Amino acid sequence: MKRGGGVHTTPAASATGWCNTVDGQVLSRHRLKSEAVAAGREIARGQRVEHTIHRKDGRISEKNSYGNDPCPPKDGR
């Protein structure tokens, strides 16, 4: 599986609920957003990629990097 795009937690397109996708391929489906975020976090940690969490309207609400971060924070923490 390619690791370039990272994991995206998004509202499910065809049904109610949420799903985790990598490069457009659905890896898991969940009824609650909190369940989908937790599963997406574990997938992203395992693949050492970025996890992008979307809002119900599809806009990005949060990003977390679990691998080689191309844009690390500059505050020194």
Secondary structure, 3 states (H helix, E strand, C coil): CCCCCCEEEEECCCCCCEEEEECCEEEEEECCHHHHHHHHHHHHHHHCCEEEEECCCCCEEEEEECCCCCCCCCCCC
